[in-house]
Amino acid sequence: MTKKSTVSKSFLLVVISILIIISGCQGNQSMDQQSKVKSTMRTESVSNQYGSPEPSGKSALKAEEYQAQETIERKIITKKLESIPEQVKTIIKTYDGYLANSNQWQSDRKYYRYNIKIPQENFQTAISELEKLGAVNNKQISSRDITKEYIDLQSRLKNFKAQEERYLELLNQAKNVKDMLTIEKELNRVRRKIEQIQGQLNYYNNKINFSTINITFTEPKPVINNNSWGIFNSLKQAIQEFVNSINAIIVISGALLPWLLLISVLALIAYKLYQKKKNK
């Protein structure tokens, strides 16, 4: 091994070590940036939680403008339940949303439940249209603050992209195959991290751009008895009690019958003995 090759390898190891140290320092700086941005975001008005829609053409979101995932719960009573699926489908299509999940079931009455995703800019209008399909029985709004996670992911992505650029520079400066393989291994690791973080950011972007509407439709409760005097229920109860009494008599008779037969036999024997003794 030549002296020049030894110096080249030593230089490469020193540079990689410096990259690792710089990466750690940048991680600490990203935490400070995260605290500053979150402090700024807290000053935003809660009344704007459904406003400031992001244009659909943007590829990334600014963490200062979006900090929560909104979820709306609605329960609606309607007498026209059979027409609900088609009406919901029309509203979703009109307001550029999509149906994430749906199900229906039957208990005391029939139910339809939909999990709908609607863009922020169309959310208020869409929920108003859905509420017109019947009488609103229940309203709930919840949100999850994702500010911390979002800013942390942005900082980590920036750091890994900076590392990727440095490794590419080192790769161009590599003098032999061994050095190239070492650098490419680290470069692939960094790129996998970038893909992973970018995927998480895309997931959050989708969650932030779209509000979630969980809405349940059902029919009014069925009327069991229209007779205000309750005569029908009283007659039904009387018949049921009569049948229960007959059942009880049959059960008791079945239990006492063997004893009644035994007593009858003993009484007959006693009577015969008494008559025989009397005749003597």
C-alpha positions as CSV (number, residue, x, y, z in Angstrom):
1,M,0.0,0.0,0.0
2,T,1.4,3.4,-1.0
3,K,1.8,6.4,1.2
4,K,-0.6,8.3,-1.0
5,S,-3.3,5.7,-0.6
6,T,-2.9,5.6,3.2
7,V,-3.3,9.4,3.4
8,S,-6.4,9.2,1.2
9,K,-8.1,6.6,3.4
10,S,-7.2,8.6,6.6
11,F,-8.7,11.7,5.0
12,L,-11.9,9.8,4.1
13,L,-12.3,8.4,7.6
14,V,-11.9,11.9,9.1
15,V,-14.5,13.4,6.7
16,I,-17.1,10.7,7.5
17,S,-16.5,11.2,11.2
18,I,-17.0,15.0,10.8
19,L,-20.3,14.3,8.9
20,I,-21.6,12.2,11.8
21,I,-20.7,14.9,14.4
22,I,-22.3,17.6,12.2
23,S,-25.5,15.5,11.9
24,G,-25.7,15.3,15.7
25,C,-25.3,19.0,16.1
26,Q,-27.9,19.7,13.5
27,G,-30.4,17.4,15.3
28,N,-30.0,19.6,18.4
29,Q,-30.5,22.7,16.3
30,S,-33.7,21.2,14.9
31,M,-35.2,20.8,18.3
32,D,-34.6,24.5,19.0
33,Q,-36.2,25.4,15.7
34,Q,-39.2,23.2,16.6
35,S,-39.8,25.0,19.9
36,K,-39.7,28.4,18.2
37,V,-42.1,27.5,15.5
38,K,-44.5,25.8,17.8
39,S,-44.5,28.8,20.0
40,T,-45.5,31.0,17.0
41,M,-48.2,28.5,16.0
42,R,-49.9,28.6,19.4
43,T,-50.9,32.3,18.8
44,E,-53.2,31.4,15.9
45,S,-56.9,31.7,16.5
46,V,-58.9,28.6,17.2
47,S,-61.8,30.0,15.2
48,N,-59.7,29.5,12.0
49,Q,-59.4,25.8,12.4
50,Y,-61.5,25.1,9.3
51,G,-60.2,28.1,7.3
52,S,-57.1,29.0,5.2
53,P,-57.4,26.1,2.7
54,E,-54.2,25.0,1.0
55,P,-54.4,25.1,-2.8
56,S,-54.4,21.5,-4.2
57,G,-51.4,22.3,-6.5
58,K,-48.9,22.7,-3.7
59,S,-46.6,19.8,-3.1
60,A,-45.8,20.6,0.6
61,L,-47.4,22.3,3.5
62,K,-46.0,24.9,5.9
63,A,-46.0,23.7,9.5
64,E,-46.8,27.3,10.6
65,E,-50.2,27.2,8.8
66,Y,-51.4,23.7,9.7
67,Q,-51.2,22.1,13.1
68,A,-54.2,19.8,13.6
69,Q,-56.2,16.9,12.1
70,E,-59.9,17.7,12.4
71,T,-62.6,15.0,12.8
72,I,-66.3,15.7,12.8
73,E,-68.9,13.3,14.2
74,R,-72.6,13.6,13.2
75,K,-75.7,11.5,13.7
76,I,-78.7,12.2,11.6
77,I,-82.3,10.9,11.8
78,T,-84.2,10.6,8.5
79,K,-87.4,8.9,7.3
80,K,-85.9,8.5,3.8
81,L,-83.1,6.2,4.7
82,E,-83.1,4.1,1.5
83,S,-82.1,7.2,-0.6
84,I,-79.2,8.1,1.7
85,P,-76.4,6.1,0.0
86,E,-77.0,7.8,-3.4
87,Q,-77.3,11.2,-1.9
88,V,-74.1,10.8,0.1
89,K,-72.2,9.6,-3.0
90,T,-73.4,12.7,-4.9
91,I,-72.2,15.1,-2.1
92,I,-68.8,13.4,-1.9
93,K,-68.3,13.7,-5.7
94,T,-69.5,17.3,-5.8
95,Y,-67.0,18.5,-3.2
96,D,-64.0,16.5,-4.4
97,G,-63.9,14.2,-1.4
98,Y,-63.6,10.4,-1.2
99,L,-65.2,7.6,0.8
100,A,-62.7,6.0,3.2
101,N,-65.0,3.5,4.7
102,S,-68.7,2.6,5.1
103,N,-70.9,0.0,6.7
104,Q,-74.5,-0.7,7.6
105,W,-76.2,-2.8,10.2
106,Q,-79.6,-3.7,11.7
107,S,-80.5,-3.7,15.4
108,D,-83.7,-2.1,16.6
109,R,-83.6,-0.1,13.3
110,K,-81.4,0.2,10.3
111,Y,-78.1,2.2,10.3
112,Y,-75.7,3.6,7.6
113,R,-72.3,4.9,8.7
114,Y,-69.8,6.7,6.4
115,N,-66.2,7.8,6.9
116,I,-65.7,10.7,4.5
117,K,-62.6,12.7,3.6
118,I,-63.3,16.3,2.3
119,P,-60.8,18.9,1.3
120,Q,-60.5,21.8,3.7
121,E,-61.7,24.4,1.2
122,N,-65.0,22.4,0.7
123,F,-65.5,21.1,4.2
124,Q,-68.0,23.6,5.6
125,T,-70.3,23.5,2.6
126,A,-70.1,19.7,2.4
127,I,-71.1,19.2,6.1
128,S,-74.0,21.7,5.6
129,E,-75.3,19.6,2.7
130,L,-75.0,16.4,4.6
131,E,-76.9,17.9,7.6
132,K,-79.8,18.8,5.2
133,L,-80.5,15.1,4.7
134,G,-82.3,14.8,8.0
135,A,-82.5,16.0,11.6
136,V,-79.2,16.3,13.3
137,N,-79.3,14.3,16.5
138,N,-75.7,14.6,17.7
139,K,-72.6,16.8,16.9
140,Q,-69.0,16.3,18.0
141,I,-65.7,17.9,16.9
142,S,-62.2,16.7,17.8
143,S,-58.7,17.5,16.6
144,R,-55.2,16.1,17.1
145,D,-52.2,18.5,17.3
146,I,-49.5,17.2,15.0
147,T,-47.3,20.3,15.1
148,K,-44.4,18.6,17.0
149,E,-44.3,15.6,14.8
150,Y,-44.6,17.6,11.6
151,I,-41.8,20.1,12.4
152,D,-39.5,17.3,13.7
153,L,-40.0,15.4,10.4
154,Q,-39.2,18.5,8.4
155,S,-36.0,19.1,10.3
156,R,-34.8,15.5,10.0
157,L,-35.5,15.5,6.3
158,K,-33.4,18.7,5.8
159,N,-30.5,17.1,7.8
160,F,-30.5,13.9,5.8
161,K,-30.7,15.7,2.5
162,A,-27.6,17.7,3.5
163,Q,-25.9,14.5,4.4
164,E,-26.9,13.0,1.0
165,E,-25.2,16.0,-0.8
166,R,-22.0,15.6,1.2
167,Y,-21.8,11.9,0.5
168,L,-22.3,12.5,-3.2
169,E,-19.4,15.0,-3.1
170,L,-17.2,12.4,-1.4
171,L,-18.2,9.7,-3.9
172,N,-16.9,11.9,-6.7
173,Q,-13.6,12.3,-4.9
174,A,-13.1,8.6,-4.1
175,K,-9.9,7.2,-5.5
176,N,-10.5,3.5,-5.3
177,V,-13.3,0.9,-5.3
178,K,-13.1,0.2,-1.5
179,D,-13.7,3.9,-0.7
180,M,-16.6,4.0,-3.2
181,L,-18.3,1.0,-1.7
182,T,-18.0,2.5,1.8
183,I,-19.5,5.8,0.7
184,E,-22.3,4.2,-1.3
185,K,-23.3,2.1,1.7
186,E,-23.7,5.2,3.8
187,L,-25.4,7.0,0.9
188,N,-28.0,4.2,0.5
189,R,-28.7,4.3,4.3
190,V,-29.3,8.1,4.1
191,R,-31.6,7.8,1.1
192,R,-33.7,5.1,2.8
193,K,-34.2,7.5,5.7
194,I,-35.2,10.3,3.3
195,E,-37.8,8.1,1.7
196,Q,-39.2,7.0,5.0
197,I,-39.5,10.6,6.3
198,Q,-40.9,11.8,3.1
199,G,-43.6,9.1,3.2
200,Q,-44.5,10.2,6.8
201,L,-44.7,13.8,5.7
202,N,-47.0,12.9,2.7
203,Y,-49.2,11.0,5.2
204,Y,-49.5,14.1,7.4
205,N,-50.1,16.4,4.4
206,N,-53.0,14.2,3.4
207,K,-54.4,14.3,6.9
208,I,-54.1,18.0,7.2
209,N,-55.5,18.8,3.7
210,F,-58.6,16.7,4.2
211,S,-61.0,16.9,7.2
212,T,-62.7,13.7,8.3
213,I,-66.4,13.4,8.6
214,N,-67.8,10.4,10.5
215,I,-71.6,10.5,9.9
216,T,-74.3,8.0,10.9
217,F,-77.8,7.9,9.4
218,T,-80.7,6.1,10.9
219,E,-84.5,6.0,11.0
220,P,-86.7,7.4,13.8
221,K,-87.4,5.0,16.6
222,P,-90.4,2.7,15.8
223,V,-93.7,3.3,17.6
224,I,-94.6,0.2,19.5
225,N,-98.1,1.0,20.8
226,N,-100.4,3.8,19.6
227,N,-103.1,3.0,22.2
228,S,-102.7,5.6,24.9
229,W,-104.9,3.5,27.3
230,G,-102.6,0.5,27.1
231,I,-105.6,-2.0,26.8
232,F,-103.7,-4.1,24.2
233,N,-100.7,-4.5,26.5
234,S,-102.9,-5.3,29.5
235,L,-104.7,-8.0,27.6
236,K,-101.5,-9.4,26.3
237,Q,-100.0,-9.5,29.8
238,A,-103.1,-11.2,31.2
239,I,-103.0,-14.0,28.6
240,Q,-99.3,-14.4,29.3
241,E,-99.9,-14.7,33.1
242,F,-102.7,-17.3,32.5
243,V,-100.4,-19.4,30.4
244,N,-97.7,-19.1,33.0
245,S,-100.2,-20.3,35.7
246,I,-101.2,-23.4,33.6
247,N,-97.6,-24.2,33.2
248,A,-97.0,-23.9,36.9
249,I,-100.0,-26.2,37.7
250,I,-98.7,-28.8,35.3
251,V,-95.2,-28.7,36.8
252,I,-96.6,-29.0,40.4
253,S,-99.0,-31.8,39.5
254,G,-96.2,-33.8,37.9
255,A,-94.0,-33.4,41.0
256,L,-96.9,-34.4,43.4
257,L,-98.4,-37.2,41.4
258,P,-96.1,-40.0,42.7
259,W,-96.7,-39.0,46.3
260,L,-100.5,-38.9,45.7
261,L,-100.4,-42.4,44.3
262,L,-98.4,-43.7,47.2
263,I,-100.7,-42.1,49.8
264,S,-103.7,-43.5,47.9
265,V,-102.3,-47.1,48.0
266,L,-101.4,-46.8,51.7
267,A,-104.9,-45.4,52.5
268,L,-106.5,-48.3,50.6
269,I,-104.4,-50.9,52.5
270,A,-105.3,-49.3,55.8
271,Y,-109.0,-49.3,55.0
272,K,-108.9,-53.0,54.0
273,L,-107.2,-53.9,57.3
274,Y,-109.7,-51.9,59.2
275,Q,-112.7,-53.6,57.5
276,K,-111.2,-57.0,58.1
277,K,-110.7,-56.4,61.7
278,K,-114.1,-55.0,62.1
279,N,-115.7,-58.1,60.6
280,K,-114.1,-60.3,63.1
